[in-house]
């Protein structure tokens, strides 16, 4: 056992992720999800009382474990990237973002799903999403690889799917507007920031990402009171995130404003038009 471990640690750097390390990382994160579900814990209710305003927010062991799991995903991704063939001096911080965010977001729907086969299906889907994100981020370390374009497209699609899952889960939970705003703002900003970074690896578009996050948050606050189903609500917010991010990408690539705007409006019209067919 010791010889096998030392061989894995001292193995030469490669463009393929170490299967043992990937397995250990995913298993550790899934174990955290299982512990959140299986271990009962008392909840501490945080209360904020102001004139005309009262807010309660329960905090329990599950909340702490979710935060620790996100940190574990970031550290584990860095550990996995230490075996990559790229120079060791290159920063790997940008590749921590989506694994940590995926881990944090997947805890929300798993907490809402009832016990039984449905929960296990969600558990398996969460494991597949985490595995896909981790493998794609590993490939993104070296743009010259043949699978780079596929990994880039996969990460972009997974990012939008992640935001959709979060928004649907928030709608199902029935959160008040004041507690709905922070997760939507943070997630929309970070996801758009990572997608824009995928398109332009030489820059971080913080102003664009923050602007996209604020617009999605304002829409979420307004649509919170509309009679929308969770799927309709998720699509109503994911559509603008997709359209605005693609608008920024097109402008950064030098496309004319009119052409970029037409494409964004088309995406938004398709997304919002689809809401009528969802019940």
NORWONOR-V384270 format. One record per residue. RES is the residue in one small letter. PSI is psi as a letter, one per 40 degrees, with the letter a starting at -180 (* if undefined). BURIAL is 1 if it has 24 or more other C-alpha atoms within 12 Angstrom, else 0. D_CENTER is the distance of its C-alpha to the mean C-alpha in whole Angstrom. Layout:
res=[RES,RES]
psi=[PSI,PSI]
burial=[BURIAL,BURIAL]
d_center=[D_CENTER,D_CENTER]
This chain:
res=[x,x,x,x,x,x,x,x,x,x,x,x,x,x,x,x,x,x,x,x,x,x,x,x,x,x,x,x,x,x,x,x,x,x,x,x,x,x,x,x,x,x,x,x,x,x,x,x,x,x,x,x,x,x,x,x,x,x,x,x,x,x,x,x,x,x,x,x,x,x,x,x,x,x,x,x,x,x,x,x,x,x,x,x,x,x,x,x,x,x,x,x,x,x,x,x,x,x,x,x,x,x,x,x,x,x,x,x,x,x,x,x,x,x,x,x,x,x,x,x,x,x,x,x,x,x,x,x,x,x,x,x,x,x,x,x,x,x,x,x,x,x,x,x,x,x,x,x,x,x,x,x,x,x,x,x,x,x,x,x,x,x,x,x,x,x,x,x,x,x,x,x,x,x,x,x,x,x,x,x,x,x,x,x,x,x,x,x,x,x,x,x,x,x,x,x,x,x,x,x,x,x,x,x,x,x,x,x,x,x,x,x,x,x,x,x,x,x,x,x,x,x,x,x,x,x,x,x,x,x,x,x,x,x,x,x,x,x,x,x,x,x,x,x,x,x,x,x,x,x,x,x,x,x,x,x,x,x,x,x,x,x,x,x,x,x,x,x,x,x,x,x,x,x,x,x,x,x,x]
psi=[d,d,d,d,d,d,d,d,d,e,i,i,i,i,e,h,i,h,d,d,d,d,d,d,d,d,d,d,d,d,d,d,d,d,d,d,d,d,h,i,i,i,h,h,h,h,h,h,h,i,h,e,h,h,h,h,h,h,h,a,d,d,d,d,d,d,d,d,d,d,d,d,d,d,d,d,d,d,d,d,e,d,e,i,e,i,i,e,e,h,h,e,d,d,e,d,d,d,d,d,d,d,d,d,d,d,d,d,d,d,d,d,i,i,i,a,d,d,d,d,d,d,d,d,d,d,d,d,d,d,d,d,d,d,d,d,d,d,d,e,d,h,e,e,i,d,e,d,d,d,d,d,d,d,d,d,d,d,d,d,d,d,d,d,d,d,d,d,d,d,d,d,e,f,i,i,d,d,e,d,d,d,d,d,d,d,d,d,d,d,d,d,d,d,d,d,d,d,d,g,e,e,i,h,g,d,d,d,d,d,d,d,d,d,d,d,d,d,d,d,d,d,e,d,e,i,g,i,i,d,d,d,d,d,d,d,d,d,d,d,d,d,d,d,d,d,d,d,d,d,d,d,e,e,i,i,d,d,d,d,d,d,d,d,d,d,d,d,d,d,d,d,d,e,d,d,e,h,*]
burial=[0,0,0,0,0,0,0,0,0,0,0,0,0,0,1,1,1,1,0,0,1,1,0,0,1,1,1,1,1,1,1,1,1,1,0,1,1,0,0,0,0,0,0,0,0,0,0,0,0,0,0,0,0,0,0,0,0,0,0,0,0,1,1,0,1,1,1,1,1,1,1,1,1,1,1,1,1,1,1,1,1,1,1,1,1,1,0,0,0,0,0,1,0,1,1,1,1,1,1,1,1,1,1,1,1,1,1,1,1,1,1,1,0,0,0,0,0,0,0,0,0,1,1,0,0,1,1,0,1,1,1,1,1,1,1,1,1,1,1,1,1,1,0,0,0,0,0,0,0,0,1,1,0,1,1,1,1,1,1,1,1,1,1,1,1,1,1,1,1,1,1,1,0,0,1,0,1,0,0,1,1,0,1,1,1,1,1,1,1,1,1,1,1,1,1,1,1,1,1,0,0,0,0,0,1,0,0,1,1,1,1,1,1,1,1,1,1,1,1,1,1,0,1,1,0,0,0,1,1,1,1,1,1,1,1,1,1,1,1,1,1,1,1,1,1,1,1,1,1,1,1,0,0,0,0,0,0,0,0,1,0,0,1,1,1,0,1,1,0,0,1,1,0,0,1,0,0,0,0]
d_center=[35,36,37,34,31,33,33,29,29,32,31,31,28,27,24,23,21,23,23,24,21,19,20,21,17,16,19,18,15,16,19,17,16,19,21,19,21,24,25,26,26,28,26,27,27,26,28,29,32,33,36,35,31,30,27,26,23,23,22,22,22,19,17,18,17,13,14,16,13,11,14,15,12,12,16,16,14,17,20,19,19,23,24,23,26,25,27,26,26,23,21,17,15,13,12,11,8,5,7,8,4,4,8,8,6,8,11,12,13,15,16,18,19,22,24,25,24,21,20,20,19,16,16,17,14,11,13,13,10,10,13,12,9,12,15,13,13,16,18,17,19,22,22,25,24,25,22,20,20,18,15,15,15,13,10,10,11,8,5,8,8,5,6,9,9,8,11,13,13,14,17,18,18,21,19,22,21,21,18,16,16,15,11,11,12,10,7,9,11,8,6,10,11,10,11,14,15,14,17,19,19,22,20,18,18,17,19,18,14,16,18,15,14,17,18,15,16,20,19,17,20,23,22,21,25,25,26,23,22,18,18,19,18,14,16,18,15,13,16,16,13,14,18,17,15,18,20,19,19,23,24,23,25,28,28,30,29,31,29,26,26,27,24,22,24,25,21,21,24,23,20,22,25,23,23,26,26,24,25]
